[in-house]
């Protein structure tokens, strides 16, 4: 590998709004991901999977479902799609080829995700992003309207799978339905086994982590990941071309996105919450049909979040808040993986302690989230005063270019 250095993206060429949005999304993702570390996997969908919860925990579940579930991941996916176009534009403007670099970047991202999924946490999203990135590049030159059209079509296909499974429930064989039901309502023995495994050593955890990770990368990618993540990425590519994610759209455009986003998105999510409250999330009907409002509502809310953040960045009056978020966003890969490492060490028994798995309620989880936020904001700000990019970004860039970043 050559030791010749290559420059990173100059600060003068970075779109500050995208860095801030990426940091905002990255921190928000932990609000949901911590569930996957702290509790049995069924609790991610069914909050009562591990037993009754009190009113405070119910309030946390309700608020996070309304404001966080799928919203920050949708925003992050939009930014990933926008990044594909940005990389191509900069290379094309410099008269440099981009295809080879793009596919090396996706190979590197896949490698990060593969290790992350099997060694640290099964809920990895990087493999999904890398696989979607393989075909996203082919569409980089499409006009915004066509990207939106294809993106909405893909999202509709994802909705179709939910409808197919949900509407055919009465015709499922009893044994198949019963086995599927344990995904949402595991037996006491299943909960005890999973708890013992995750409080045990790293190798004991693999009995649960490896099958979950493989399922995410195969079955769930086929019925959800490619359609949901890929469709939202196409919307992000379109929003960049329309100026929304560049920060160049008109103030009226952002206000319209905010109004429509919250005005349409929140009612759709509320309908889900009212029809399928916490006590009813353990049914198969709720899993397939009870989250369709959020499936679409989260897209509107994520767009509204983007509009709010872009207006704040353009206003320049809250720089004390946006600068730290931009630092977190510039180190998104490092911070995403760091969140998993921190939670892995806290909740699992890898270091020989019992771990906090199954011992921390919903309210306490939010306290841990706040602590990780503070740590990552401070760490990112400190690091970028001394280095041009995060450590994982440096490694990823070297894997992509075959050269050491300047």
N, C-alpha and C positions, 0 to 999 in steps of 0.2 A: 504493500500500500504506500502510495507516495506521501512524503512528509511535507510537500509544498502546501502552503496554507491557502484557504479561500475565504473571502469575506462573507460575513453574515449579511442579512438585510439591513442596510443603513437605517438608523433611527429616522432620518429625514424622509425615508420612503415608506415607513410604516404607517398604517392607518390606525390612529390612536383609538378611535371608536371601536374598532374590531378587537384590539388588545383589551380594552376595558370590558367589552361584551364577553370575550372569552374568559376573562378572570371572573366576572360575575357568574357566568354559567358554570364554570369549574367549581367554584365554591358552593353554588346551589346544588350541584349534583350530589354532593356528600350528604345532603339532607335526606335523600332517598337511599343512597348506597349503604349508609350505615345500618339500615335494617338488615341487609344481606349479611353483615358481619355479626351483628349483635344477637340475632334471634334465629330460630329455625326458619328455613327457607320459605315455608308456607306462609309465614307472617308477613311477607312482602305484599301479598294480596289479601290475606285474611288476617286482620289484626288480632283475632281471638284464637288463632291457631294453637298457641301455647298456653291458653287459659284466659280467664276473665281479666279485664283491664278496668282501672278506675276512671273517674270522670276527667282527671287531668290528662291521662294518657289518651283518652278518647278525643279530647280537644286537640292534642298534638297531631293525632292521626288525621282528624278532620281538616285541620289547617294545612298540613303538609300535602294532603291529597288535593286540596283545592288549589294551592298556590305553587306546589313544587313537582308533584308527580308527573313525569314526562315533559314538563315545561322546560327545565334546564337542559335536559338531554336533547330536546328538539332544537333549542337555541344553539347548543354545541354542534349539532349535526348541520344546521344551516351554515355555521361558520366554517365547518370542514369543507362543505361544498364550495363556499366562497373562496377558501384557500386554494382549492384546485385551480380555479380560474385565475386568481391573482398570480400564482406561480407561473402559469402559462403566459400571462400578459407580460410579466417582467422579463421572462426569458425571450419571448418573441420580440419585445421592444429592443432588447440587446442583440438581436440577431442570433440567438443561441437555440439549439434544439431543446425540447422539453420532455419528449416522450420517455426517453431512457431514464432521465432523472426522476420523473414522476413514478415510474414503475419500480425503480430502486427504492424510492421513498416508501412506497406501499409494501415492498418486501421487508424493509426495515421495521415498519409499523406492525406488520404481521408477526415478525419475530418478537417484538416487545410484547404484543398481546398474547402470543402463545405461552411465553414464559410466565407472564402475569396470571393468565387463566389457570395454569396447572400448578404453579409454584406458590401463588399468593392468594388469589380470589377467583372463584368460578364466574363471577358476574362481569368479567372483562368485556369492554365494548370495542377495543382496538382492533381485534380480528375482524369484527363486523365492518368497521370503518375501512380497513385495508381491502377487504373483499369488494365492498361497494366502490372503492376508489379505482379498482381495476377497470370498470366500465364507465365510471363518471367522466374520465378523461376524454373518452370518445365523443362526449356530448358538449365539450367545453366551448365550442364555437356556435352552438345553437342560440337563436335569439331568446330573449327572456320569456316571451309569451309561450314559446314551444316548450321550454324547460318547465314552466308552470303547468302546462297541460299534461306533460308526461309525469311530472311529480304528483299531481292530483290523481291521475290514473293509477299510479303505483299505490298511493295511499288507499284508494278505493279497493284495490285487490287485497290489501291487508285487512281492510274492513270486511271484505267478502269471506275470508277465512273465519273470522269471528262469528259472522252470521251463519255460515255453513255449520260450524260446530254447535253453536247455540240453538239453532232452529231444529237440528236433527237429534237433540238430546233424548226426546221421547222414544226414539227408535234404536238407541244404543243397547247392545246386549248388557244385561245386568252386571255381569262380571267385569266388563270393560268400564262401565260407569262407576262401579264400586272402587276399582283400582284407581281410576282418575280422581275420585273423590278424596283419596288419601293425600293427593298432592296439596289440597287445600285444608284438609282436616286430618293430619297424621295421627296415628294412634299413640297412646302413652308410651308404648314400647319403642315406636319409631322416634319419638321425641327424645327419649332417654338415650337411644343409640347415637343419634346425631349429636346430642349434647356431649356425650362421653367422647366421641371422636374429635370434636372441635376443641374440647378442653384437653385433649391428649397431645401427643407429639405430632410433628409435621407429617410423618408418614401415615399415622392413623387418620389424619384428616383427608388424605388422598382418596380413601374409600368413598367419600362424599363429593370432594371437590372435582375429581377427574370425570366422573359420569355427568355431573352438572355442567361442567365446562364443555364437554363433548356435545351434550344436548344443545347447549347455547349455540355452538358453532355449526351444527348440522340441522336438526329438526326446527329449532326456533329461528334460526337464520332463514330457513326456507319459507316459513309461514309468517314470520314477523320482521326479522332484521332487514332483509333486503328490501322489503316493501316499505316499511315504516322509515328506517334510517335513510335508505336510498331516496325515497320520495321527498323527505325533508331536505336532504342535501341538494336536490335539484331546485327546490324553492330557494335555498340559500344562494345557489349560483345565479338564479334569476334576480334575487334581491340585490346582489352585488352589481349586476349589469344595469339595474334600474337606479342605482345610486343610493339605495336605502342603507346598505351596509358600508358604503363608502363615507357616509355622513354628508352627502351632497344633495340629497333630496330636499324639497322645500319643507318649511316648518309645517305648512298645512298638511303635507303628506304624512309626516310623523304623527301629527295630532289625529289624523284620520285613522291611521293604523292603531293608535292607542285606543281611540274610541270604539272602533269596530272590534279590536282584539279583546278588550275587557267586556264590551257590551254583548258580544256573541259568545266568547269563550267561557266566561264565568257562569252564565246561566246554563250552558250545556253541561258543565261539570257539576253544578248544583243539582241538576236533574238526576244525575247518577247517584249523588250522595243521598238525595231524598228517597229515591226508589230502592237503593241498595245501601242502607246504613251499615255501620260496623258489624252489627249482629247478623247481617244477612250476607256478608262477603264470603262465607264458607260454602256457598252453593256453586255448582258448575254453571248454572244460569248466570250468576253474577260475574263469574270469571270471563265468560264469553260475550254476554250481552250487557252486563252491568258496567262496562268500562268504555263503551263506544262514545258516550258523550265526552269523556275525558280524552279519548283518542283524537277527536277532532278539536275539542275545546282547548286542549293543551297547545295546539298549533297557533290558535288565535292569541292565547295569552302570551306565548313565547314571542310572537310578533309584536305584541303590545310592549313587552319588556324591552325588546330591541328599540322600539320607538322612544320609550322613556329614556333609556341610557344614551341614545344618540343625541337627543335634545339636551340632556345634561352635559354631555361632552362638548357639544357645540357652544353651549352657554358659557362654559369655562369658569363658572362661579363655585363649583364644588371640586376643584382640582385636588384638594386635600383628601377627597374620597376616591376620585377616579385614578389618581396616580398609583396608589397601592394596588387597585384592581388591575390596572394595566401591567404592573410588574408580575402579578400572579398569572395573567393571561399570556405574557411573553414566555413564561415557563410552564405552560399548560401540561405538557407531557410529563415533565418532572413532577409537577404537583399532583397530577392525577395518580401516578404510580406511588408517590409518597403517601397520599391519602390511604391507599390500600395497604402499604407497608405498616403505617401507624396503626390502622385498625386491626390488621392481622396480629400485630404484636400485643395489642391491648386485649382483644377478645379471644384469641386462640391460645392454646397451650404450648406453642412452639418453643418458647424460652424456658420451659420447665415449670412455669407457674400454672395455676388452674385456669386462668383466663377469665374474662368477664362474659363469655358467651352464655346467654340465657339468664344473666343476673342483672341486666340493666334495662330499666323500663324506658318508655318512649320519651318522657320528660328528661331523664338523665342522658339519653342519647343526644338530645339537642344541646345539652351542656357540653358534651364531648365535641360535637360539631363546632360549637363556638370556639372552643379551645384550639381545635385544629385550624380553624380560620385565622385566628390571631397568630398562630405559629407560622402559617404559610405566608401570610401578608408580611410579617416581619422578616422571614427567611428570604422571600423573593426580593424584597426591597434591598436587603443587605447584599445579597448575591449579585444583583445586577449593577450595583455600584462598583463592583470589582471585576465582573465578567460580562461579555457581550450577550451571552445566552445561558440558559440553564444547563446543568450537566447532562441530562438525558437528551436535550436538544442538540448539544455538542456531539454526543455519540451518534444520534440519528443523522445529523448532517454529515458526519464522517462516513457513516455507512452508505449514505446516498451519493456523495461525491467521490468517495475514495480518497479524500484529502483531509488534512487537519484544518478546522476553521481558524481564521485569524483571531 
